[in-house]
Amino acid sequence: MSLYFFRISQGRYSGAADQPYEFANRESAWNELTAVCSDLIGGISRTLQQEAEWQMELLDEAKQPVFRIRLVSESVG
């Protein structure tokens, strides 16, 4: 079992969880990250400003990114 931390970033704000989560393997960690993001993304997308970015990362025990999911709003054209 490995320990992981969640970190959310939006604009200049970034915060990582103080409490680690334990997952059996990387696949389990990825599944949890996607489940948590799916719970949050609806509310985030309703308040996301133009030209903004929101992201959630799963960090390893050394607090280095393992996985990242990003939501980006861009003007095109």
N, C-alpha and C positions, 0 to 999 in steps of 0.2 A: 504494500500500500504506500502511495506517495501523497505528500501534502501539497496543496495548491491554494492560491489566493486569487480572489476576484479583484479586478481594478476597472473602474469606470472613468472615462475621460470625456469631457465636453468643453470645447474651447480651452480656456486656460485652467479650468478646474480638472483635477485628477485626484482620485482617492482610491486606496487599496484597503481591502478588508484587513482587520487586525487578526481575526481568527482564521486559521487555516481550515480547509476542507480536505477530507481524505477520500481518495478514489483508488480503486483497485488497479487501474491502468489508464493509459492515455485515451483510449476509446471511451471509457466511462467518464473521464474528465470532459472530453469533447461533448458527449451527450448531455451532460449537466449544463455546460456553458450554453449550448443551443437551446435547452429548455428554459433556462433563466432569461436569455435574450428574448425568446418568443413571448414570455410573460411581460417583459418591459417595453418592447419595441412599439407597440400601439400607442402607448402614452407618450413615449419619446417623440415619435414621428408627428404627433399632433401639435407639439410645441417647438419643433425644430425650426430654427430661423433659416433664411436663405444664406447660402454660402457658409454653412456650418458643418461640423462633424461631431458625431457621437461614436464612442467605441467602448467595447468591453473586452478585457483581456483576462486570460487565465495565466497566472504566474506560477512558476515552480517554487520549490522551497527557498531558493536563492533570490526569489522575486524577479526572475527573468521571464519574459514573455514566452509562452508555449503556443498559445492560440490567440487570435484576435478576430473579432467581428466588428465591422465598421458600417456606419450609416452616414452617408455624405449627401448634402444637398448642394447642387451646383446650378448656376445659370449657364445655359448653352446657347450660343448664337445670339 
